[in-house]
Amino acid sequence: MGGTHPGGAETARLNLARQRELYGEVLADRVRRLLVAFDLSQTQLASVVGISPTMLSQVVNGRRQKIANPAVLARMTLLERRAVGADAGRRAAVLEEVRATSVPEAVEQAGDADRVVVSALRAELAGEDLQACAEAVRPLSPALAELLEQAAR
C-alpha cells in the first residue's frame, strides 16, 4: 500500500465529506484557487495564512478535517476576497497585507467583506432572484452560493 494504512483512504473520504459540510466545498478547491490567483506554492500560501506547510497539506489531502485556527481561515477568506482585484502588480502587496493582519483584524475584515457584499447584492436583486443565482452558481463556487443565500434571507 505504499506508505498508507488500510483505513487511510476511508478516513480521507470522511474528512473531505466533513469539509464539504463545514465549508461548502473541500479545502483543496479553495487552496487551489488561491495558488492560481496569487501564483504561489502551497508552502508560500501556508506562510501567508499562518499555518505550517505540513498542516495545510494534511487538510488539502483529507488527512485532517478542518483548520482549527480561526485566523488562518479568516486570512484565507481575505485572500479570496482580495484575489478579485489583485492584478499581477498588486499580488505581492496583498499577500504582505494579509500576512501582517492580526487575528482580530483578519476575523473582522473577513466578516466586514461579507457584509459589504451581502448589502450590495440585496441592493441589486430581490430575494428570490438571489436564491436562484445561488443555486445556479453552487456547482462552481459553494462559497459564493453561500453569500448569495445570505443576501436572499
C-alpha positions in Angstrom: 0.0 0.0 0.0 2.9 2.3 -0.4 3.0 4.1 3.0 -0.7 4.4 3.6 -2.6 2.4 6.2 -5.7 0.4 5.2 -8.1 2.9 6.8 -6.3 5.9 5.3 -8.4 6.2 2.1 -11.7 5.9 4.1 -10.5 8.4 6.7 -9.6 10.9 3.9 -13.0 10.3 2.2 -14.8 11.0 5.5 -12.7 14.1 6.3 -13.3 15.5 2.8 -17.0 14.9 3.2 -16.9 16.8 6.6 -15.0 19.6 4.9 -17.9 19.9 2.4 -20.3 20.2 5.3 -18.2 22.7 7.2 -17.0 24.9 4.3 -19.4 24.2 1.4 -16.5 22.6 -0.5 -13.3 20.7 0.1 -10.5 22.9 1.2 -8.3 21.6 -1.6 -10.5 23.6 -4.1 -10.2 26.8 -2.1 -6.4 26.4 -1.7 -6.0 25.6 -5.5 -7.9 28.8 -6.4 -5.6 30.8 -4.1 -2.5 29.2 -5.5 -3.5 30.1 -9.0 -4.8 33.6 -8.3 -1.6 34.6 -6.5 0.8 32.3 -8.3 2.0 30.7 -5.1 3.3 27.3 -4.0 1.4 25.6 -1.2 4.3 26.3 1.1 4.2 30.0 0.3 0.4 30.1 0.9 0.8 28.4 4.2 3.3 31.1 5.3 0.9 33.9 4.3 -2.1 32.5 6.1 -0.1 31.4 9.2 -0.2 27.6 9.1 2.5 25.0 8.7 3.0 23.6 5.2 2.5 20.1 6.7 -0.8 21.0 8.3 -2.0 22.7 5.1 -1.0 19.6 3.1 -2.8 17.3 5.6 -6.0 19.4 5.3 -5.8 19.5 1.5 -5.2 15.8 1.2 -8.0 14.9 3.7 -5.8 13.6 6.4 -7.3 16.3 8.6 -10.9 17.5 8.6 -10.5 21.2 9.3 -8.3 24.2 10.1 -8.9 24.9 13.8 -7.3 28.3 13.9 -9.9 31.0 13.0 -7.2 33.4 12.0 -6.0 31.1 9.3 -9.5 30.7 7.9 -10.0 34.5 8.1 -6.8 35.1 6.2 -7.8 32.6 3.6 -11.1 34.4 3.2 -9.4 37.8 3.0 -7.1 36.4 0.2 -10.2 35.0 -1.6 -11.9 38.4 -1.4 -8.9 40.4 -2.5 -8.0 38.0 -5.3 -10.6 39.6 -7.4 -8.8 42.9 -7.7 -5.3 41.7 -7.3 -3.6 42.1 -10.7 0.0 40.9 -11.1 1.4 44.2 -9.9 -0.6 44.2 -6.7 -0.3 40.5 -5.7 2.8 40.9 -3.5 1.3 43.8 -1.6 -1.9 41.9 -1.0 0.0 38.9 0.3 2.0 41.0 2.7 -1.1 42.9 3.9 -2.9 39.6 4.7 0.3 38.1 6.3 0.6 41.1 8.6 -3.1 41.1 9.5 -3.6 40.3 13.2 -6.1 37.7 14.4 -8.9 40.1 15.4 -8.3 42.2 12.3 -8.5 39.2 10.0 -11.7 37.9 11.5 -13.2 41.4 11.5 -12.2 42.2 7.9 -13.4 38.8 6.6 -16.8 39.5 8.2 -16.9 43.1 7.0 -16.2 42.0 3.5 -19.1 39.5 3.6 -21.4 42.2 5.0 -20.5 44.6 2.2 -21.0 42.0 -0.5 -24.4 40.9 1.0 -25.6 44.5 1.2 -24.6 45.2 -2.4 -26.3 42.0 -3.6 -29.5 42.9 -1.7 -29.5 46.4 -3.4 -29.3 44.8 -6.8 -31.7 41.8 -6.7 -34.8 40.5 -5.0 -34.5 37.6 -2.6 -35.9 35.0 -5.0 -33.5 36.1 -7.7 -30.6 35.9 -5.3 -31.7 32.4 -4.3 -31.9 31.4 -8.0 -28.4 32.7 -8.5 -27.1 30.8 -5.5 -28.5 27.5 -6.9 -27.0 28.3 -10.4 -23.5 29.1 -9.1 -23.3 26.4 -6.4 -21.5 23.8 -8.6 -18.8 26.3 -9.5 -18.4 28.1 -6.1 -20.2 26.9 -2.9 -18.7 29.9 -1.1 -20.3 32.4 -3.5 -23.6 30.4 -3.3 -23.5 30.8 0.5 -23.0 34.6 0.2 -25.9 34.8 -2.3 -28.1 32.8 0.1 -27.2 35.1 3.0 -28.3 38.1 0.8 -31.5 36.3 -0.1 -32.5 35.9 3.6 
